[in-house]
């Protein structure tokens, strides 16, 4: 299956196919005519798939760097080490960076590609469910600061995205559940039929026979949103459903407790519960979300007073001039942008 993100000069194809990792070299040759490729990966992914990728790139001079896995790698102190390695092997502006890994590696490698020599070609090969349906598509690249997630970044689109659903077979259940947080998000904000498909399946195991189709549906939603709003100033904000709370939960626990997808799951349920109480969302919508989250092994609360999160929320990059755009649902599959302030979240409830 193939999708194309149509962004004029920044357009790029997305391929979704079982086993496509073995054909990476053939696909890449259609958009890259240089000689050197620099692969950025981590110590979970590279031992599993690095050799297979490099074998498919036999016609190129390949180099790689393997970084520690985890959110803490997506930070400024890591960047000089990567740049130095690229300089050592003489990567030039006519060469290519490949991100082989999950969202952390995709964001970090994308930031490296955007900034090294003022920009070199980038290809994303996402290996987690979350990265396949979300972070590898759309051109957002970033690193974290101690004060918050993704606070320094850029819009830098890849030349191609290669998605091989079979690599998910080596993912621990925790990371499958993590990715399902974002899959469920797409059903919530855009496609009630997708939400119903997930509900009917009731588990990731039951989804496996139709997984490429599920990935296609999620990516196609993101493609439409990105094409309409490439710089995240309007409709693309819908993709942030649940994220205002999610990012602050992640930061509060220093990225060591809830994973991103788990935090998004909590954020989606909690913000929908609040908006229901305010009459901004149809009744029982939060219950439908909660039931689906539970079916896919995702949390819906973290037992933390909301006041504990407000300081972090004030630093969120979506909080502009003390005005906060939160994403709410009219109902499942129908989302909207609601301008408000941090006071929207204030109260004595526990999330």
PAKOLNU-83351 format. One line per 8 residues: their letters; for each residue x, y negated, z negated of C-alpha. Coordinates in steps of 0.02 Angstrom, whole numbers, padded with zeros to 5 digits. Each point is the difference from the previous one (the first is absolute). Layout:
N
a	X:Y:Z  ... $
END
This chain:
351
xxxxxxxx	00000:00000:00000  00060:-00173:00041  -00052:-00174:-00056  00070:-00166:00057  00009:-00154:-00111  -00028:-00142:00123  00098:-00152:-00058  00064:-00068:00167 $
xxxxxxxx	00191:00004:-00007  -00006:00092:-00166  -00114:00141:00060  00052:00178:-00044  -00064:00179:00015  -00044:00116:-00144  00010:00187:00033  -00088:00125:-00114 $
xxxxxxxx	00045:00179:00040  00044:00159:-00094  00185:00036:00027  00041:-00167:00081  00156:-00018:-00108  00083:00129:00112  -00035:-00111:00152  00054:-00163:-00079 $
xxxxxxxx	00147:-00025:00118  -00110:00018:00153  -00129:-00124:-00066  00132:-00124:-00058  00086:-00001:00170  -00155:-00084:00072  00030:-00158:-00103  00186:00004:-00043 $
xxxxxxxx	00145:00003:00124  00142:-00036:-00121  00130:00121:-00066  00002:-00007:-00190  -00136:00042:-00124  00008:-00034:-00187  -00119:00106:-00105  -00053:-00062:-00171 $
xxxxxxxx	-00075:00135:-00111  -00003:00061:-00180  00062:00150:-00097  -00171:00084:00002  -00034:-00014:00186  00169:00010:00088  00045:00174:-00063  -00167:00062:00070 $
xxxxxxxx	-00010:-00090:00166  00161:-00094:00034  00086:00140:00095  -00154:00035:00105  -00012:-00184:00047  00185:-00014:00041  -00009:00159:00106  -00137:-00081:00105 $
xxxxxxxx	00111:-00155:00019  00149:00097:00071  00017:-00123:00144  00036:-00142:-00121  00139:-00042:-00122  -00089:00020:-00167  00047:-00065:-00171  -00100:00005:-00161 $
xxxxxxxx	-00009:-00059:-00178  -00091:00099:-00135  -00067:-00103:-00145  -00075:00050:-00168  -00187:00028:00014  -00122:-00111:-00093  -00063:-00179:-00009  00157:-00063:-00086 $
xxxxxxxx	00097:00027:00162  -00105:-00135:00085  00100:-00140:-00080  00129:-00133:00045  00150:00085:-00081  -00021:00146:00122  00009:-00108:00157  00188:-00040:00004 $
xxxxxxxx	00042:00186:-00008  -00109:00032:00155  00067:-00150:00097  00180:00050:-00041  -00029:00176:00064  -00077:-00067:00161  00148:-00116:00026  00121:00141:-00034 $
xxxxxxxx	-00072:00105:00143  -00016:-00157:00109  -00188:-00005:00022  -00036:-00142:00122  -00154:-00097:00053  -00026:00121:00144  -00014:00149:-00120  -00145:00075:-00097 $
xxxxxxxx	-00053:00029:-00181  -00113:00148:-00040  -00096:00004:-00165  -00021:00183:-00049  -00099:00010:-00160  -00147:-00065:-00098  -00058:-00177:-00033  00153:-00054:-00099 $
xxxxxxxx	00119:00051:00139  -00115:-00070:00134  -00012:-00171:-00085  00186:-00005:-00043  00063:00060:00170  -00119:-00121:00085  00069:-00144:-00103  00177:00055:00045 $
xxxxxxxx	-00044:00008:00185  -00083:-00172:-00007  00150:-00083:-00083  00157:00090:00060  00077:-00106:00140  -00165:-00097:00000  -00096:00152:00055  00028:00168:00086 $
xxxxxxxx	-00122:00130:00066  -00097:00105:-00126  -00094:00165:00011  -00106:00066:-00142  -00011:00188:-00035  -00109:00007:-00157  00007:00161:-00101  -00131:-00030:-00135 $
xxxxxxxx	-00187:-00008:00021  -00004:-00176:-00071  00131:-00063:00122  -00080:00089:00148  -00170:-00081:-00024  00056:-00168:-00065  00172:-00074:-00025  00084:00061:00161 $
xxxxxxxx	-00128:-00095:00106  -00024:-00187:00004  00175:-00073:-00009  00009:-00047:-00184  00176:00026:-00067  00062:-00051:-00172  00102:00024:-00156  -00056:-00021:-00180 $
xxxxxxxx	00054:-00126:-00130  -00001:00033:-00188  -00151:-00115:-00010  -00105:00098:00124  -00018:00112:00149  00034:-00052:00181  00036:-00180:-00048  00138:-00019:00133 $
xxxxxxxx	-00038:00063:00173  -00045:-00033:00180  -00113:00053:00142  00108:00110:00111  -00083:00127:00113  00077:00166:00048  00026:00051:00181  -00087:00165:-00036 $
xxxxxxxx	-00077:00103:-00140  00015:00190:00003  -00118:00094:-00116  00021:00187:-00026  -00139:00066:-00114  00097:00163:-00028  00129:-00089:-00108  -00136:-00022:-00131 $
xxxxxxxx	00011:00187:-00036  00155:-00031:-00105  -00078:-00141:-00099  -00039:00036:-00183  -00186:-00011:-00043  00031:-00162:-00095  00054:-00088:00161  -00146:00071:00099 $
xxxxxxxx	-00118:-00070:-00131  00096:-00164:00009  -00030:-00015:00186  -00183:00045:-00017  -00023:-00160:-00098  00033:-00098:00160  -00102:00121:00108  -00150:-00026:-00114 $
xxxxxxxx	00030:-00187:00010  -00030:00002:00188  -00167:00086:-00024  -00048:-00128:-00132  00043:-00156:00098  -00042:00049:00179  -00075:00171:00038  -00139:00080:-00102 $
xxxxxxxx	00007:00153:00114  00183:00027:-00048  -00051:-00017:-00183  -00135:00131:00028  00123:00117:00089  00117:-00010:-00150  -00146:00030:-00118  -00060:00151:00099 $
xxxxxxxx	00174:00077:00006  00026:-00026:-00186  00186:00040:-00001  00159:-00029:00099  00013:00186:00036  -00169:-00005:00087  00056:-00152:00102  00155:00086:00072 $
xxxxxxxx	-00084:00069:00158  -00053:-00176:00048  00146:-00094:-00076  00069:-00075:00164  -00175:-00068:00034  -00012:-00075:-00176  00171:-00082:00023  -00056:-00066:00170 $
xxxxxxxx	-00159:-00077:-00074  00096:-00087:-00140  00135:-00066:00115  -00128:-00057:00128  -00086:-00103:-00135  00165:-00079:-00048  00041:-00030:00184  -00161:-00096:00026 $
xxxxxxxx	00027:-00105:-00154  00183:-00038:00041  -00040:-00048:00180  -00132:-00123:-00062  00112:-00073:-00135  00185:00039:00025  00061:-00120:-00137  -00122:00045:-00140 $
xxxxxxxx	-00093:-00166:-00010  -00177:00061:00028  -00084:00166:00033  00157:00100:-00035  -00024:-00042:-00184  -00136:00135:00000  00142:00126:-00006  00041:-00067:-00173 $
xxxxxxxx	-00156:00078:-00077  00051:00057:-00173  00176:-00070:00018  -00012:-00156:-00108  -00024:00109:-00153  00110:00139:00069  00157:-00106:00018  -00018:-00070:-00174 $
xxxxxxxx	-00026:00174:-00076  00156:00062:00090  00102:-00148:-00059  -00064:00010:-00180  00065:00177:-00013  00158:-00045:00099  -00049:00121:00141  00027:00147:-00117 $
xxxxxxxx	-00176:00057:-00039  -00135:-00014:00135  00058:00022:00179  -00060:-00125:00131  -00146:00107:00059  -00052:00037:-00179  00006:-00185:-00043  -00102:-00041:00156 $
xxxxxxxx	-00128:00130:-00052  -00018:-00081:-00171  -00008:-00172:00081  -00137:00051:00124  -00112:00073:-00133  00028:-00136:-00130  -00025:-00148:00116  -00157:00080:00071 $
xxxxxxxx	-00067:00028:-00176  00031:-00185:-00038  -00081:-00058:00163  -00152:00111:-00033  -00019:-00080:-00171  00005:-00171:00083  -00130:00050:00130  00124:-00010:00143 $
xxxxxxxx	-00003:00184:00048  -00143:00124:00022  -00040:00100:-00158  00083:00171:-00022  00139:-00038:00126  00132:00016:-00135  -00071:00170:-00051  00017:00063:00179 $
xxxxxxxx	00182:-00058:00001  00034:00077:-00170  -00071:00169:00053  00108:00004:00158  00156:-00051:-00095  -00027:00140:-00124  -00025:00126:00142  00171:-00045:00070 $
xxxxxxxx	00092:00000:-00166  00011:-00188:-00019  -00022:-00105:-00159  -00129:-00137:-00019  00056:-00080:-00163  00162:-00034:-00094  -00066:-00053:-00172  00081:-00171:00000 $
xxxxxxxx	-00079:-00166:-00053  -00020:-00108:00155  00081:-00146:-00093  00164:00097:00003  00001:-00011:00189  -00049:-00182:00027  00176:-00073:-00013  00064:00119:00133 $
xxxxxxxx	-00152:-00036:00107  00041:-00186:-00004  00162:00039:00093  -00085:00108:00131  00039:-00066:00175  -00188:00002:00036  -00027:-00127:-00140  00020:-00164:00096 $
xxxxxxxx	-00025:-00168:-00087  -00092:00091:-00140  -00124:00062:00129  -00010:00188:00018  -00080:00091:00144  -00064:00167:-00063  -00073:00135:00111  -00171:00063:-00049 $
xxxxxxxx	-00126:00119:00077  -00178:-00042:00048  -00017:00189:00004  00108:00148:00055  00074:-00038:00171  -00041:-00186:-00008  00131:-00113:-00080  00023:-00187:-00014 $
xxxxxxxx	00120:-00133:-00064  -00059:-00086:-00159  00090:-00162:-00047  00016:-00017:-00189  00129:-00027:-00138  00084:00110:-00128  -00147:-00038:-00115  -00097:00127:00106 $
xxxxxxx	00091:00135:-00098  -00009:-00074:-00173  -00101:00091:-00132  00016:00122:-00142  -00018:00159:00102  00135:00131:00015  00051:00052:00175 $
END
